[in-house]
Amino acid sequence: MMDKFVAGMASLRLLSGTVEIAAAVLMLRYMQVEKALLINSGLAFVGPFILLATTTIGLVGMADKLSAGKLLWILLGVSCIFFGILKK
């Protein structure tokens, strides 16, 4: 039996991959650098959202197995990742 948290995480990653492939197909279809950059900019919003959602699902699935201190360290690490991604 598949864990519902693992299934949710995998589903989000499949959705993310599908969006990435669709974006690549659109770039090839339009064959213009300006439009490809616009499409690529849209992907910049999808990636961090998928990371956050997948991590959240995983943490909810493990919440009963982790101490409060470990959860705090994980949240701090994810915050550092987002700070690094979003910093200009």
N, CA, C and O atoms as CSV, one atom per row, in Angstrom:
chain,resi,resn,atom,element,x,y,z
A,1,MET,N,N,0.844,-1.182,0.000
A,1,MET,CA,C,0.000,0.000,0.000
A,1,MET,C,C,0.891,1.246,0.000
A,1,MET,O,O,1.837,1.341,0.781
A,2,MET,N,N,0.583,2.181,-0.867
A,2,MET,CA,C,1.399,3.375,-0.997
A,2,MET,C,C,0.989,4.408,0.055
A,2,MET,O,O,-0.196,4.633,0.302
A,3,ASP,N,N,1.967,5.009,0.647
A,3,ASP,CA,C,1.747,6.067,1.631
A,3,ASP,C,C,1.130,7.274,0.929
A,3,ASP,O,O,1.607,7.684,-0.129
A,4,LYS,N,N,0.083,7.842,1.504
A,4,LYS,CA,C,-0.598,8.967,0.845
A,4,LYS,C,C,0.288,10.202,0.766
A,4,LYS,O,O,0.129,11.015,-0.144
A,5,PHE,N,N,1.208,10.355,1.695
A,5,PHE,CA,C,2.122,11.500,1.649
A,5,PHE,C,C,3.127,11.346,0.505
A,5,PHE,O,O,3.424,12.305,-0.208
A,6,VAL,N,N,3.638,10.138,0.344
A,6,VAL,CA,C,4.573,9.870,-0.750
A,6,VAL,C,C,3.856,10.036,-2.088
A,6,VAL,O,O,4.424,10.587,-3.031
A,7,ALA,N,N,2.627,9.569,-2.175
A,7,ALA,CA,C,1.855,9.708,-3.414
A,7,ALA,C,C,1.619,11.184,-3.739
A,7,ALA,O,O,1.703,11.587,-4.899
A,8,GLY,N,N,1.326,11.979,-2.725
A,8,GLY,CA,C,1.125,13.407,-2.941
A,8,GLY,C,C,2.390,14.106,-3.397
A,8,GLY,O,O,2.356,14.951,-4.291
A,9,MET,N,N,3.511,13.749,-2.775
A,9,MET,CA,C,4.789,14.346,-3.162
A,9,MET,C,C,5.162,13.955,-4.592
A,9,MET,O,O,5.595,14.799,-5.376
A,10,ALA,N,N,4.996,12.696,-4.925
A,10,ALA,CA,C,5.321,12.233,-6.274
A,10,ALA,C,C,4.398,12.873,-7.314
A,10,ALA,O,O,4.838,13.213,-8.412
A,11,SER,N,N,3.139,13.032,-6.972
A,11,SER,CA,C,2.191,13.661,-7.901
A,11,SER,C,C,2.589,15.105,-8.194
A,11,SER,O,O,2.525,15.547,-9.341
A,12,LEU,N,N,2.994,15.831,-7.172
A,12,LEU,CA,C,3.434,17.212,-7.394
A,12,LEU,C,C,4.670,17.263,-8.273
A,12,LEU,O,O,4.783,18.138,-9.131
A,13,ARG,N,N,5.593,16.344,-8.073
A,13,ARG,CA,C,6.805,16.309,-8.907
A,13,ARG,C,C,6.470,15.941,-10.350
A,13,ARG,O,O,7.067,16.483,-11.280
A,14,LEU,N,N,5.522,15.026,-10.547
A,14,LEU,CA,C,5.080,14.700,-11.904
A,14,LEU,C,C,4.426,15.908,-12.566
A,14,LEU,O,O,4.651,16.177,-13.746
A,15,LEU,N,N,3.621,16.628,-11.804
A,15,LEU,CA,C,2.993,17.848,-12.329
A,15,LEU,C,C,4.060,18.867,-12.706
A,15,LEU,O,O,3.976,19.493,-13.762
A,16,SER,N,N,5.052,19.036,-11.859
A,16,SER,CA,C,6.139,19.965,-12.125
A,16,SER,C,C,6.895,19.588,-13.392
A,16,SER,O,O,7.204,20.451,-14.213
A,17,GLY,N,N,7.190,18.311,-13.553
A,17,GLY,CA,C,7.883,17.841,-14.742
A,17,GLY,C,C,7.069,18.051,-16.007
A,17,GLY,O,O,7.612,18.396,-17.057
A,18,THR,N,N,5.764,17.840,-15.899
A,18,THR,CA,C,4.875,18.052,-17.031
A,18,THR,C,C,4.857,19.524,-17.445
A,18,THR,O,O,4.874,19.839,-18.634
A,19,VAL,N,N,4.822,20.414,-16.464
A,19,VAL,CA,C,4.850,21.845,-16.747
A,19,VAL,C,C,6.171,22.227,-17.417
A,19,VAL,O,O,6.182,23.033,-18.348
A,20,GLU,N,N,7.279,21.657,-16.953
A,20,GLU,CA,C,8.593,21.945,-17.545
A,20,GLU,C,C,8.653,21.478,-19.001
A,20,GLU,O,O,9.147,22.199,-19.868
A,21,ILE,N,N,8.153,20.282,-19.260
A,21,ILE,CA,C,8.157,19.763,-20.629
A,21,ILE,C,C,7.249,20.597,-21.528
A,21,ILE,O,O,7.602,20.894,-22.669
A,22,ALA,N,N,6.087,20.972,-21.017
A,22,ALA,CA,C,5.178,21.815,-21.796
A,22,ALA,C,C,5.824,23.160,-22.119
A,22,ALA,O,O,5.655,23.684,-23.219
A,23,ALA,N,N,6.556,23.710,-21.171
A,23,ALA,CA,C,7.246,24.978,-21.406
A,23,ALA,C,C,8.306,24.821,-22.495
A,23,ALA,O,O,8.453,25.699,-23.345
A,24,ALA,N,N,9.040,23.718,-22.476
A,24,ALA,CA,C,10.054,23.476,-23.505
A,24,ALA,C,C,9.411,23.351,-24.886
A,24,ALA,O,O,9.939,23.869,-25.870
A,25,VAL,N,N,8.283,22.670,-24.955
A,25,VAL,CA,C,7.569,22.522,-26.233
A,25,VAL,C,C,7.101,23.889,-26.731
A,25,VAL,O,O,7.206,24.186,-27.920
A,26,LEU,N,N,6.586,24.715,-25.827
A,26,LEU,CA,C,6.152,26.060,-26.227
A,26,LEU,C,C,7.318,26.902,-26.725
A,26,LEU,O,O,7.187,27.647,-27.696
A,27,MET,N,N,8.461,26.780,-26.053
A,27,MET,CA,C,9.646,27.520,-26.512
A,27,MET,C,C,10.026,27.102,-27.927
A,27,MET,O,O,10.326,27.946,-28.771
A,28,LEU,N,N,10.010,25.806,-28.181
A,28,LEU,CA,C,10.346,25.311,-29.512
A,28,LEU,C,C,9.298,25.714,-30.545
A,28,LEU,O,O,9.622,25.951,-31.708
A,29,ARG,N,N,8.060,25.788,-30.120
A,29,ARG,CA,C,6.987,26.162,-31.054
A,29,ARG,C,C,7.098,27.620,-31.472
A,29,ARG,O,O,6.948,27.936,-32.653
A,30,TYR,N,N,7.360,28.518,-30.518
A,30,TYR,CA,C,7.412,29.946,-30.837
A,30,TYR,C,C,8.733,30.350,-31.489
A,30,TYR,O,O,8.752,31.283,-32.291
A,31,MET,N,N,9.839,29.673,-31.167
A,31,MET,CA,C,11.142,29.926,-31.771
A,31,MET,C,C,11.564,31.395,-31.746
A,31,MET,O,O,12.160,31.897,-32.699
A,32,GLN,N,N,11.247,32.075,-30.647
A,32,GLN,CA,C,11.660,33.469,-30.464
A,32,GLN,C,C,12.251,33.603,-29.068
A,32,GLN,O,O,11.674,33.130,-28.088
A,33,VAL,N,N,13.406,34.250,-28.989
A,33,VAL,CA,C,14.104,34.381,-27.712
A,33,VAL,C,C,13.243,35.133,-26.702
A,33,VAL,O,O,13.192,34.755,-25.531
A,34,GLU,N,N,12.567,36.188,-27.141
A,34,GLU,CA,C,11.746,36.990,-26.228
A,34,GLU,C,C,10.643,36.146,-25.591
A,34,GLU,O,O,10.416,36.217,-24.383
A,35,LYS,N,N,9.967,35.353,-26.409
A,35,LYS,CA,C,8.882,34.512,-25.880
A,35,LYS,C,C,9.431,33.380,-25.014
A,35,LYS,O,O,8.812,32.989,-24.025
A,36,ALA,N,N,10.598,32.857,-25.395
A,36,ALA,CA,C,11.208,31.796,-24.588
A,36,ALA,C,C,11.576,32.329,-23.204
A,36,ALA,O,O,11.392,31.641,-22.200
A,37,LEU,N,N,12.097,33.554,-23.154
A,37,LEU,CA,C,12.416,34.158,-21.855
A,37,LEU,C,C,11.159,34.400,-21.031
A,37,LEU,O,O,11.175,34.229,-19.812
A,38,LEU,N,N,10.085,34.792,-21.674
A,38,LEU,CA,C,8.814,34.997,-20.970
A,38,LEU,C,C,8.306,33.682,-20.373
A,38,LEU,O,O,7.860,33.639,-19.226
A,39,ILE,N,N,8.380,32.630,-21.156
A,39,ILE,CA,C,7.961,31.304,-20.676
A,39,ILE,C,C,8.863,30.859,-19.523
A,39,ILE,O,O,8.384,30.328,-18.521
A,40,ASN,N,N,10.154,31.077,-19.671
A,40,ASN,CA,C,11.106,30.702,-18.629
A,40,ASN,C,C,10.843,31.474,-17.337
A,40,ASN,O,O,10.997,30.929,-16.244
A,41,SER,N,N,10.454,32.722,-17.460
A,41,SER,CA,C,10.120,33.526,-16.274
A,41,SER,C,C,8.926,32.942,-15.536
A,41,SER,O,O,8.883,32.953,-14.306
A,42,GLY,N,N,7.968,32.438,-16.279
A,42,GLY,CA,C,6.815,31.799,-15.645
A,42,GLY,C,C,7.215,30.565,-14.854
A,42,GLY,O,O,6.619,30.262,-13.821
A,43,LEU,N,N,8.224,29.855,-15.340
A,43,LEU,CA,C,8.697,28.667,-14.628
A,43,LEU,C,C,9.365,29.023,-13.311
A,43,LEU,O,O,9.425,28.198,-12.400
A,44,ALA,N,N,9.864,30.238,-13.205
A,44,ALA,CA,C,10.524,30.668,-11.964
A,44,ALA,C,C,9.541,30.680,-10.792
A,44,ALA,O,O,9.955,30.572,-9.638
A,45,PHE,N,N,8.257,30.809,-11.077
A,45,PHE,CA,C,7.251,30.775,-10.013
A,45,PHE,C,C,6.860,29.346,-9.663
A,45,PHE,O,O,6.526,29.062,-8.513
A,46,VAL,N,N,6.897,28.461,-10.621
A,46,VAL,CA,C,6.449,27.083,-10.408
A,46,VAL,C,C,7.427,26.308,-9.527
A,46,VAL,O,O,7.009,25.610,-8.603
A,47,GLY,N,N,8.724,26.427,-9.808
A,47,GLY,CA,C,9.733,25.645,-9.090
A,47,GLY,C,C,9.715,25.821,-7.581
A,47,GLY,O,O,9.602,24.831,-6.857
A,48,PRO,N,N,9.823,27.050,-7.081
A,48,PRO,CA,C,9.794,27.241,-5.624
A,48,PRO,C,C,8.475,26.808,-4.982
A,48,PRO,O,O,8.470,26.294,-3.863
A,49,PHE,N,N,7.370,27.012,-5.678
A,49,PHE,CA,C,6.079,26.585,-5.134
A,49,PHE,C,C,6.035,25.067,-4.972
A,49,PHE,O,O,5.578,24.560,-3.948
A,50,ILE,N,N,6.510,24.346,-5.984
A,50,ILE,CA,C,6.517,22.881,-5.915
A,50,ILE,C,C,7.439,22.414,-4.794
A,50,ILE,O,O,7.103,21.490,-4.053
A,51,LEU,N,N,8.602,23.054,-4.671
A,51,LEU,CA,C,9.527,22.705,-3.582
A,51,LEU,C,C,8.866,22.897,-2.223
A,51,LEU,O,O,8.939,22.018,-1.364
A,52,LEU,N,N,8.233,24.025,-2.030
A,52,LEU,CA,C,7.575,24.314,-0.751
A,52,LEU,C,C,6.432,23.338,-0.480
A,52,LEU,O,O,6.305,22.820,0.629
A,53,ALA,N,N,5.605,23.090,-1.486
A,53,ALA,CA,C,4.467,22.186,-1.302
A,53,ALA,C,C,4.927,20.756,-1.023
A,53,ALA,O,O,4.376,20.087,-0.149
A,54,THR,N,N,5.926,20.290,-1.756
A,54,THR,CA,C,6.426,18.930,-1.556
A,54,THR,C,C,7.058,18.774,-0.174
A,54,THR,O,O,6.839,17.773,0.508
A,55,THR,N,N,7.842,19.771,0.233
A,55,THR,CA,C,8.463,19.732,1.552
A,55,THR,C,C,7.407,19.760,2.651
A,55,THR,O,O,7.528,19.051,3.651
A,56,THR,N,N,6.386,20.567,2.468
A,56,THR,CA,C,5.306,20.652,3.457
A,56,THR,C,C,4.590,19.319,3.610
A,56,THR,O,O,4.325,18.875,4.727
A,57,ILE,N,N,4.280,18.685,2.491
A,57,ILE,CA,C,3.618,17.373,2.554
A,57,ILE,C,C,4.504,16.366,3.276
A,57,ILE,O,O,4.024,15.601,4.112
A,58,GLY,N,N,5.797,16.364,2.958
A,58,GLY,CA,C,6.720,15.448,3.616
A,58,GLY,C,C,6.825,15.695,5.107
A,58,GLY,O,O,6.857,14.753,5.899
A,59,LEU,N,N,6.878,16.966,5.490
A,59,LEU,CA,C,6.977,17.292,6.913
A,59,LEU,C,C,5.703,16.920,7.671
A,59,LEU,O,O,5.768,16.454,8.809
A,60,VAL,N,N,4.557,17.125,7.044
A,60,VAL,CA,C,3.302,16.727,7.689
A,60,VAL,C,C,3.286,15.208,7.881
A,60,VAL,O,O,2.823,14.706,8.906
A,61,GLY,N,N,3.795,14.488,6.885
A,61,GLY,CA,C,3.845,13.029,6.979
A,61,GLY,C,C,4.795,12.525,8.057
A,61,GLY,O,O,4.604,11.443,8.610
A,62,MET,N,N,5.827,13.326,8.350
A,62,MET,CA,C,6.816,12.908,9.346
A,62,MET,C,C,6.659,13.620,10.683
A,62,MET,O,O,7.448,13.373,11.595
A,63,ALA,N,N,5.696,14.471,10.827
A,63,ALA,CA,C,5.570,15.316,12.017
A,63,ALA,C,C,5.522,14.510,13.310
A,63,ALA,O,O,6.070,14.944,14.323
A,64,ASP,N,N,4.884,13.362,13.294
A,64,ASP,CA,C,4.785,12.570,14.515
A,64,ASP,C,C,6.093,11.844,14.850
A,64,ASP,O,O,6.258,11.358,15.969
A,65,LYS,N,N,7.021,11.766,13.891
A,65,LYS,CA,C,8.279,11.052,14.094
A,65,LYS,C,C,9.447,11.988,14.416
A,65,LYS,O,O,10.521,11.523,14.799
A,66,LEU,N,N,9.251,13.285,14.266
A,66,LEU,CA,C,10.342,14.248,14.469
A,66,LEU,C,C,10.100,15.075,15.724
A,66,LEU,O,O,8.962,15.387,16.076
A,67,SER,N,N,11.187,15.417,16.384
A,67,SER,CA,C,11.076,16.297,17.541
A,67,SER,C,C,10.897,17.738,17.054
A,67,SER,O,O,11.128,18.046,15.885
A,68,ALA,N,N,10.488,18.596,17.957
A,68,ALA,CA,C,10.287,20.004,17.613
A,68,ALA,C,C,11.606,20.639,17.166
A,68,ALA,O,O,11.618,21.477,16.264
A,69,GLY,N,N,12.700,20.247,17.787
A,69,GLY,CA,C,14.005,20.781,17.410
A,69,GLY,C,C,14.399,20.411,15.984
A,69,GLY,O,O,14.926,21.244,15.247
A,70,LYS,N,N,14.145,19.171,15.597
A,70,LYS,CA,C,14.469,18.737,14.238
A,70,LYS,C,C,13.583,19.440,13.214
A,70,LYS,O,O,14.051,19.829,12.144
A,71,LEU,N,N,12.304,19.600,13.546
A,71,LEU,CA,C,11.411,20.338,12.645
A,71,LEU,C,C,11.884,21.773,12.461
A,71,LEU,O,O,11.817,22.317,11.358
A,72,LEU,N,N,12.355,22.377,13.525
A,72,LEU,CA,C,12.863,23.740,13.443
A,72,LEU,C,C,14.086,23.818,12.530
A,72,LEU,O,O,14.198,24.745,11.728
A,73,TRP,N,N,14.999,22.859,12.642
A,73,TRP,CA,C,16.179,22.835,11.782
A,73,TRP,C,C,15.788,22.655,10.312
A,73,TRP,O,O,16.363,23.294,9.431
A,74,ILE,N,N,14.828,21.800,10.055
A,74,ILE,CA,C,14.366,21.581,8.674
A,74,ILE,C,C,13.746,22.856,8.120
A,74,ILE,O,O,14.039,23.247,6.990
A,75,LEU,N,N,12.896,23.504,8.900
A,75,LEU,CA,C,12.270,24.751,8.448
A,75,LEU,C,C,13.313,25.842,8.227
A,75,LEU,O,O,13.192,26.640,7.298
A,76,LEU,N,N,14.325,25.877,9.070
A,76,LEU,CA,C,15.407,26.840,8.888
A,76,LEU,C,C,16.164,26.561,7.587
A,76,LEU,O,O,16.508,27.492,6.858
A,77,GLY,N,N,16.418,25.309,7.300
A,77,GLY,CA,C,17.099,24.943,6.056
A,77,GLY,C,C,16.292,25.309,4.822
A,77,GLY,O,O,16.839,25.838,3.854
A,78,VAL,N,N,14.994,25.029,4.851
A,78,VAL,CA,C,14.129,25.381,3.722
A,78,VAL,C,C,14.072,26.899,3.559
A,78,VAL,O,O,14.060,27.406,2.438
A,79,SER,N,N,14.036,27.613,4.668
A,79,SER,CA,C,14.044,29.080,4.602
A,79,SER,C,C,15.326,29.583,3.959
A,79,SER,O,O,15.285,30.521,3.163
A,80,CYS,N,N,16.453,28.987,4.284
A,80,CYS,CA,C,17.728,29.380,3.664
A,80,CYS,C,C,17.713,29.117,2.161
A,80,CYS,O,O,18.229,29.922,1.385
A,81,ILE,N,N,17.133,28.014,1.754
A,81,ILE,CA,C,17.028,27.714,0.323
A,81,ILE,C,C,16.208,28.782,-0.379
A,81,ILE,O,O,16.604,29.279,-1.433
A,82,PHE,N,N,15.062,29.139,0.201
A,82,PHE,CA,C,14.226,30.161,-0.423
A,82,PHE,C,C,14.901,31.525,-0.410
A,82,PHE,O,O,14.767,32.292,-1.364
A,83,PHE,N,N,15.610,31.828,0.635
A,83,PHE,CA,C,16.340,33.096,0.686
A,83,PHE,C,C,17.364,33.153,-0.438
A,83,PHE,O,O,17.506,34.175,-1.109
A,84,GLY,N,N,18.071,32.060,-0.636
A,84,GLY,CA,C,19.068,32.002,-1.697
A,84,GLY,C,C,18.454,32.074,-3.078
A,84,GLY,O,O,19.031,32.687,-3.976
A,85,ILE,N,N,17.282,31.455,-3.270
A,85,ILE,CA,C,16.619,31.455,-4.579
A,85,ILE,C,C,16.053,32.835,-4.895
A,85,ILE,O,O,16.194,33.326,-6.014
A,86,LEU,N,N,15.423,33.449,-3.924
A,86,LEU,CA,C,14.681,34.675,-4.179
A,86,LEU,C,C,15.501,35.938,-4.022
A,86,LEU,O,O,15.044,37.017,-4.399
A,87,LYS,N,N,16.713,35.831,-3.471
A,87,LYS,CA,C,17.550,37.009,-3.298
A,87,LYS,C,C,18.033,37.516,-4.640
A,87,LYS,O,O,18.476,36.737,-5.485
A,88,LYS,N,N,17.947,38.818,-4.834
A,88,LYS,CA,C,18.326,39.399,-6.139
A,88,LYS,C,C,19.729,39.880,-6.124
A,88,LYS,O,O,20.215,40.396,-7.131
